[in-house]
Amino acid sequence: MKELKHLNKYFKKYWFKLLIGIIITIIARVFSLIMPSYVNKSIQAVEAFVGNTLSKGEAKEILFGYILIIIGAALLSGLFTFLMRQTIINVSRYIEYDLKNEVFDHYQLLSLSFYKRNRIGDLMNRISEDINQVRMYVGPAIMYGMNTLTMFVCIIPLMFIKAPTLAAYTLIPLPILSVLIYQISKIIHKRSTKVQEFLSTLSTFTQESFSGVAVIKAYGLEPKINTELEALALEGKNTSMDLAKVNAWFFPLMILLIGISNVFVIYIGGKQYIDGEIASIGIIAEFILYVNMLTWPVAIVGWLTSIIQRAEASQKRINEFLLEEPSIKNEVTEPTPVTGGIEFKNVTFTYEDTNITALNNISFTIKPGETVAFLGKTGSGKSTILDLVARLYDTSSGQILVDGKPVKEFNLDSLRSSIGAVPQDAFLFSDTIENNIRFGDEHASFDEIVNVAKKAVVHDNIEGFTKKYDTILGERGITLSGGQKQRVSIARALLKDPQIYLFDDCLSAVDTETEEEILNNLKQVSQNKTTLIVSHRVSSAKNADKIIVLENGSIIQEGTHAQLNNIEGYYKELYLNQLSEKE
C-alpha cells in the first residue's frame, strides 16, 4: 500500500470528521446487536407462558416492552447508520475534490512537451476514473471495514459466550465464504479492467469517427467504419459476457453459504436443545440473526481487498503524473512588469520528442513597440520563436532576453499575462461567442467585446447569427468557419490589451481584402505594443518595422520590405509570386 501513502495528508486534514464517523459506525453496529438478544428473550417469554410460569397478561406486557426496545434499537441503529454515511462518505467526496484539484493544478504546471508525450484520453481517465477508484478506498472501504471489524469483535465473542459448540459449527462456512469471495473478486477485477480498457478503445474509435465524419462521408468510408465498429462491438460483448459469468457466481454463492450456516444453526442448535445443552429455543433464533448479520461483513472482506488493490493501482498511475517535474518552472515569485523589448542571443532549440532542431544559433533584437514579421517555408522555425517568447519551452542553448533581462528571471504569470497570442489553429470553447472573446478579459463590458469584434472584422458575421453574441459554439468552435474562428481569436487577444502580441499565421483562412482591413486595424491597436507576426504572406509582413526570413532554423534575410525587395532572394521571389497571383 506504499502508493496510497500519498493520501495520508488528506487523512490528517479530515482526521476529526473521520474519527467522528468511526465512532458513529461503532455505535450504529452496537445498537443493531440489541435486536437478536431481545428476539431470544421474546421467545423465552413465550416459552414461559406456554410452560405456565407467566400469565397471559404478564407475557403480553413483557413482549410489548421487548418489541418497543427492538423498534427503538432499530431506529437508533438506522439513525446512526445515516450519520455514519454523512460523515465518512462525505469525507471521501472532500478528498476526491481535493485530489482532483491537486492533479488538475499539476496538469496546468506541466509543459507542452508533457502533453505531446501523453494522450489526452489517458490524462482524463486518471483525473476521473482513477480518482474515483481512490475515493472508494478513502470512503466505502473505511466505512465497511470498520463496520466489519465491529461486527466481528462484538458478535463472535457473544456467540461463544452463549453457546460455544453451536458458535463453532455456525462459523465454519464463513471463512470459506470469505476466501471464495476474495478469489472471485480477483477474477472480477481482472475482467473489469479488460472491460474498462475496451470501453476506452471504443470511446476513442467513436470520438475519432464523429470528429472525422466529414472525411468519412467524403471518401465513402461508412461501410468500412461500420465493419470496424461491428468487430469492436462483438469484442465488447464477449468481454462483458466473461465478466457477467463471474459476477453471476457472487450472490448465489453467498446465499448458499448463508443457507449452510443456517442449516448448522438449526440442526446443531435443535439437537442441543433436545439434549438439554441449551436452555431455550430462542438461542437458535438469535444465532440465525447473528449469522445473517455476519454474512455480509464476511463477504465484504474480499470486496474490500479488491477495492484496496484497485485504489493502489489507480493511485500509482496518479502518482506517476504528480511526480512529473514541469520543465518550465516559475523561479520568480514577485510580479515583474514587461515593457516589450525582446532579444535572441545565439538561440538554438531542439524538440525533445522528435529531436528536430527547429532553431539553429539565431540572434535578433526587437525594440519595445516594434512590429517584426517572420517569413519562411513550413518547418523553418517561425512558430517556435513565438513559443520561446511566451516561454512555452526553454532554449536548448543561447539566451532570450526580455527588457534586457533573461526570460527566466521574469515571473511566469507576469510574462504570459503581458502576451496576447493568436495561434494559426484557433481554439474556441463550447460556449457563447461573447464568452469566448471575454476569455481575453473576464471583466470586460459587452461594448468592449463588440468593439474588438469590429476591429477583428467579425462583428458583422456574429450579428448575422440568430442568437448573435449568445450563439453557442460547437466543440472546438466547429460552428464557425476557419476564418471566423481566427478572427474571434484575434478579438480575444485584442480584448486582453497586452504589451506583446504574437500572431501565428492567424490570417491564413481569410481573404486578402479582409486581411488588409484587419491589418490596418491591428496597426492602430498595436501602436506602442511589441508585435511579432508569423506569416506565409508578404501582405501580412510588408508594413512591419523589420522582416526576418528563416530557412531550416537559420536567419537568411533581415530588413524592411523596401530593403528586402531591392535584393535578390527568398523575400523578393515570394513577393513577386504572390503579387502575380493577386493580379
TAUR-V907995 format. One record per residue. RES is the residue in one letter. SS is DSSP state (2 for helix, 1 for strand, 0 for the rest). PSI is psi as a letter, one per 20 degrees, with the letter a starting at -180 (* if undefined). D_FIRST is the distance of its C-alpha to the first C-alpha in Angstrom with 2 decimals. Layout:
res ss psi d_first
RES SS PSI D_FIRST
RES SS PSI D_FIRST
//
This chain:
res ss psi d_first
M 0 k 0.00
K 2 h 3.84
E 2 h 5.55
L 2 i 5.43
K 2 h 7.09
H 2 h 10.00
L 2 i 10.73
N 2 h 11.49
K 2 h 14.96
Y 2 h 15.69
F 2 h 14.85
K 2 h 17.25
K 2 h 19.71
Y 0 k 19.99
W 2 h 19.40
F 2 g 22.94
K 2 h 22.89
L 2 g 19.67
L 2 g 21.33
I 2 g 24.50
G 2 g 22.77
I 2 g 21.21
I 2 g 24.69
I 2 h 26.39
T 2 g 24.16
I 2 g 25.27
I 2 g 28.87
A 2 g 28.92
R 2 h 27.89
V 2 g 30.39
F 2 h 33.16
S 2 h 32.36
L 0 i 32.95
I 2 h 36.51
M 2 g 37.80
P 2 g 37.61
S 2 h 39.45
Y 2 h 42.15
V 2 g 42.59
N 2 g 43.31
K 2 h 45.73
S 2 g 47.41
I 2 h 48.09
Q 2 h 49.43
A 2 h 51.75
V 2 g 53.02
E 2 h 53.56
A 2 h 55.46
F 2 g 57.64
V 2 h 58.33
G 0 j 59.19
N 0 k 61.56
T 0 i 59.90
L 0 q 59.14
S 0 r 61.56
K 2 g 60.77
G 2 g 60.63
E 2 g 58.37
A 2 g 55.99
K 2 g 55.86
E 2 g 55.24
I 2 g 52.39
L 2 g 50.83
F 2 g 51.16
G 2 g 49.43
Y 2 g 46.54
I 2 g 46.21
L 2 g 46.05
I 2 g 43.31
I 2 g 41.30
I 2 g 41.82
G 2 g 41.01
A 2 g 37.79
A 2 g 36.79
L 2 g 37.61
L 2 h 35.71
S 2 g 32.65
G 2 g 32.93
L 2 g 33.39
F 2 h 30.36
T 2 g 28.27
F 2 g 29.53
L 2 h 28.68
M 2 g 25.17
R 2 h 24.61
Q 2 h 26.43
T 2 f 24.09
I 2 g 20.50
I 2 h 21.05
N 2 g 22.96
V 2 g 20.22
S 2 h 17.91
R 2 h 20.85
Y 2 g 21.26
I 2 g 17.69
E 2 g 18.30
Y 2 g 21.59
D 2 g 20.31
L 2 h 17.60
K 2 g 20.32
N 2 h 22.69
E 2 g 20.42
V 2 g 19.94
F 2 g 23.66
D 2 h 24.85
H 2 h 23.03
Y 2 g 24.58
Q 2 h 27.93
L 2 h 27.55
L 0 q 26.94
S 0 r 30.14
L 2 h 32.08
S 2 h 31.03
F 2 g 27.43
Y 2 h 28.83
K 2 h 30.99
R 2 h 28.08
N 0 q 26.01
R 0 q 27.21
I 2 h 27.72
G 2 h 26.46
D 2 g 23.07
L 2 g 22.94
M 2 h 23.92
N 2 h 21.42
R 2 h 18.47
I 2 i 19.99
S 2 f 20.84
E 2 g 19.09
D 2 g 15.62
I 2 h 15.80
N 2 h 17.18
Q 2 h 14.20
V 2 h 12.02
R 2 h 14.91
M 2 h 14.66
Y 2 g 11.30
V 2 i 12.87
G 2 e 16.15
P 2 h 16.99
A 2 g 13.81
I 2 g 14.44
M 2 g 18.14
Y 2 h 18.32
G 2 g 15.84
M 2 h 18.20
N 2 g 21.12
T 2 g 20.19
L 2 g 19.63
T 2 g 22.92
M 2 g 24.80
F 2 g 23.85
V 2 h 24.73
C 2 g 27.98
I 2 g 29.33
I 2 g 28.88
P 2 h 30.71
L 2 g 33.36
M 2 g 33.96
F 2 h 34.43
I 2 g 36.69
K 2 h 38.90
A 0 n 39.12
P 2 g 37.14
T 2 g 38.46
L 2 h 38.02
A 2 g 34.45
A 2 g 33.57
Y 2 h 35.08
T 2 h 33.58
L 2 i 29.97
I 2 g 30.35
P 2 h 29.46
L 2 g 26.36
P 2 h 23.93
I 2 g 25.44
L 2 g 24.78
S 2 g 21.09
V 2 g 20.68
L 2 g 22.83
I 2 h 21.06
Y 2 g 17.70
Q 2 g 19.52
I 2 h 21.27
S 2 h 18.17
K 2 g 16.78
I 2 g 20.22
I 2 g 20.42
H 2 g 17.21
K 2 g 18.74
R 2 h 22.10
S 2 h 20.96
T 2 g 19.45
K 2 g 22.88
V 2 g 24.65
Q 2 g 22.81
E 2 g 23.60
F 2 g 27.15
L 2 h 27.50
S 2 g 26.54
T 2 g 29.22
L 2 g 31.70
S 2 g 31.17
T 2 g 31.76
F 2 g 34.85
T 2 h 36.36
Q 2 g 35.70
E 2 h 37.48
S 2 g 40.23
F 2 h 40.91
S 2 h 40.83
G 0 k 43.18
V 2 h 45.39
A 2 g 48.45
V 2 g 48.06
I 2 g 47.47
K 2 g 50.66
A 2 h 52.65
Y 0 j 51.96
G 0 l 52.22
L 0 j 48.72
E 2 g 48.19
P 2 g 48.72
K 2 g 46.29
I 2 g 43.57
N 2 g 44.23
T 2 g 43.92
E 2 h 40.57
L 2 h 39.30
E 2 g 40.63
A 2 g 38.71
L 2 g 35.48
A 2 h 36.21
L 2 g 36.85
E 2 g 33.57
G 2 h 31.84
K 2 g 33.75
N 2 g 32.81
T 2 g 29.07
S 2 h 29.21
M 2 h 31.33
D 2 g 28.85
L 2 g 26.23
A 2 h 28.92
K 2 h 29.96
V 2 g 26.57
N 2 h 26.26
A 2 h 29.74
W 2 h 28.59
F 2 f 26.12
F 2 h 28.55
P 2 h 31.44
L 2 g 29.34
M 2 g 28.16
I 2 h 31.80
L 2 g 33.05
L 2 h 30.97
I 2 g 31.87
G 2 g 35.44
I 2 g 35.21
S 2 g 33.92
N 2 h 36.78
V 2 g 39.24
F 2 g 38.19
V 2 g 38.67
I 2 g 42.07
Y 2 g 43.35
I 2 g 42.20
G 2 g 42.82
G 2 g 46.18
K 2 g 47.17
Q 2 h 46.27
Y 2 g 48.24
I 2 g 51.21
D 0 i 51.04
G 0 j 50.87
E 0 h 47.51
I 0 q 46.20
A 0 h 48.57
S 0 q 47.86
I 0 i 46.89
G 2 h 44.89
I 2 h 42.12
I 2 g 41.64
A 2 g 41.24
E 2 g 38.80
F 2 h 36.64
I 2 g 36.76
L 2 h 35.37
Y 2 g 32.62
V 2 g 31.69
N 2 h 31.52
M 2 h 29.45
L 2 h 26.91
T 2 g 26.77
W 2 g 24.60
P 2 h 22.01
V 2 g 21.89
A 2 h 21.73
I 2 i 19.00
V 2 g 16.55
G 2 h 16.28
W 2 g 16.24
L 2 g 13.38
T 2 g 11.30
S 2 g 12.57
I 2 g 11.85
I 2 h 8.10
Q 2 g 8.40
R 2 g 10.80
A 2 g 9.10
E 2 g 6.23
A 2 g 9.45
S 2 g 11.51
Q 2 h 9.73
K 2 g 9.80
R 2 h 13.46
I 2 g 14.09
N 2 h 12.89
E 2 g 15.24
F 2 h 18.08
L 2 h 17.25
L 0 i 17.33
E 0 p 20.62
E 0 p 23.43
P 0 p 26.59
S 0 h 29.54
I 0 o 31.90
K 0 p 31.22
N 0 o 33.25
E 0 i 34.38
V 0 p 37.05
T 0 h 36.30
E 0 q 39.92
P 0 q 41.80
T 0 o 44.17
P 0 q 47.25
V 0 p 48.27
T 0 h 51.94
G 0 j 51.54
G 0 p 52.71
I 1 p 50.81
E 1 p 51.28
F 1 p 49.74
K 1 o 50.33
N 1 l 49.96
V 1 p 46.86
T 1 p 45.12
F 1 p 42.10
T 1 p 40.20
Y 0 p 37.57
E 0 h 34.37
D 0 h 33.57
T 0 i 37.09
N 0 k 38.42
I 0 p 41.59
T 1 o 43.59
A 1 h 44.70
L 1 p 46.68
N 1 n 48.54
N 1 l 49.87
I 1 q 51.37
S 1 p 52.97
F 1 r 54.65
T 1 p 55.27
I 1 p 55.32
K 0 q 57.06
P 0 p 55.97
G 0 i 57.53
E 0 q 58.27
T 1 p 57.68
V 1 p 56.61
A 1 q 56.32
F 1 p 54.45
L 1 q 55.86
G 1 r 55.10
K 0 r 54.11
T 0 p 50.75
G 0 j 48.13
S 0 i 50.24
G 0 j 47.57
K 2 g 49.00
S 2 h 45.88
T 2 h 43.80
I 2 g 46.11
L 2 h 45.30
D 2 h 41.53
L 2 h 41.93
V 2 g 44.10
A 0 i 41.43
R 0 l 38.90
L 0 h 36.74
Y 0 r 36.65
D 0 q 37.60
T 0 q 40.36
S 0 h 39.87
S 1 r 42.86
G 1 a 45.64
Q 1 q 45.54
I 1 p 45.85
L 1 p 47.71
V 1 p 48.02
D 0 k 50.92
G 0 i 51.19
K 1 q 47.65
P 1 p 44.73
V 2 h 42.71
K 2 i 39.52
E 2 j 41.25
F 0 q 41.37
N 0 p 38.93
L 2 g 37.27
D 2 g 37.74
S 2 g 41.37
L 2 g 42.03
R 2 h 40.73
S 2 i 42.32
S 0 j 45.62
I 1 p 45.36
G 1 o 46.38
A 1 p 45.22
V 1 o 46.62
P 0 r 45.06
Q 0 g 47.08
D 0 n 44.67
A 0 p 44.67
F 0 p 41.56
L 0 q 42.36
F 0 r 40.13
S 0 m 40.64
D 0 a 42.56
T 1 q 46.22
I 2 g 48.32
E 2 g 48.90
N 2 h 45.20
N 2 h 44.66
I 2 h 47.44
R 2 i 46.28
F 0 h 43.01
G 0 h 45.12
D 0 o 45.84
E 0 i 44.37
H 0 j 47.16
A 0 q 50.02
S 0 r 52.77
F 2 h 53.87
D 2 h 57.09
E 2 h 55.18
I 2 g 53.16
V 2 h 56.44
N 2 g 57.98
V 2 h 55.35
A 2 h 55.42
K 2 g 59.16
K 2 h 58.73
A 0 j 56.27
V 0 l 58.95
V 0 i 56.66
H 2 g 58.07
D 2 h 60.71
N 2 g 58.17
I 2 g 55.99
E 2 h 59.07
G 0 i 59.86
F 0 q 56.73
T 0 g 57.18
K 0 j 54.67
K 2 c 55.34
Y 2 i 52.68
D 2 j 50.73
T 0 p 50.26
I 1 p 46.66
L 0 q 45.64
G 0 a 43.72
E 2 p 40.51
R 2 k 40.95
G 2 k 44.48
I 0 i 45.73
T 0 h 48.50
L 0 q 50.31
S 0 r 52.02
G 2 g 50.85
G 2 h 53.53
Q 2 g 52.78
K 2 g 49.08
Q 2 h 50.05
R 2 h 52.53
V 2 h 50.13
S 2 h 47.71
I 2 g 50.65
A 2 g 51.49
R 2 g 47.92
A 2 h 48.26
L 2 h 51.74
L 2 h 50.53
K 2 h 48.03
D 0 m 51.07
P 0 r 49.18
Q 0 h 50.69
I 1 p 49.77
Y 1 p 50.09
L 1 o 48.40
F 1 o 50.04
D 1 n 48.58
D 0 l 51.25
C 0 j 50.91
L 0 j 54.44
S 0 h 54.18
A 0 j 54.34
V 0 q 57.35
D 0 r 61.02
T 2 h 63.09
E 2 g 65.01
T 2 h 61.90
E 2 g 60.39
E 2 g 63.48
E 2 g 63.42
I 2 g 59.74
L 2 h 60.38
N 2 g 63.33
N 2 g 61.22
L 2 h 58.43
K 2 h 61.07
Q 2 g 62.12
V 2 h 58.61
S 0 j 57.34
Q 0 p 60.17
N 0 j 58.81
K 0 p 55.39
T 1 p 53.99
T 1 p 53.69
L 1 p 52.23
I 1 p 53.29
V 1 p 52.03
S 0 r 54.38
H 0 i 56.14
R 0 p 59.29
V 2 h 61.96
S 2 h 62.90
S 2 i 59.60
A 2 i 60.10
K 0 h 63.87
N 0 j 64.03
A 0 q 61.25
D 0 h 62.25
K 1 q 60.80
I 1 p 59.74
I 1 p 57.42
V 1 p 57.42
L 1 q 54.48
E 1 p 54.34
N 0 k 51.40
G 0 j 49.77
S 1 q 52.94
I 1 p 55.64
I 1 h 58.90
Q 1 q 60.94
E 1 p 61.01
G 1 a 63.59
T 0 r 65.10
H 2 g 66.21
A 2 g 69.81
Q 2 g 69.01
L 2 h 66.83
N 2 i 69.31
N 0 i 72.08
I 0 q 70.47
E 0 p 69.64
G 0 a 65.96
Y 2 g 63.01
Y 2 g 63.54
K 2 h 67.26
E 2 g 66.70
L 2 g 63.96
Y 2 g 66.22
L 2 g 69.20
N 2 g 67.21
Q 2 h 65.72
L 2 g 69.11
S 2 h 70.81
E 2 g 68.14
K 2 g 68.65
E 0 * 72.43
//
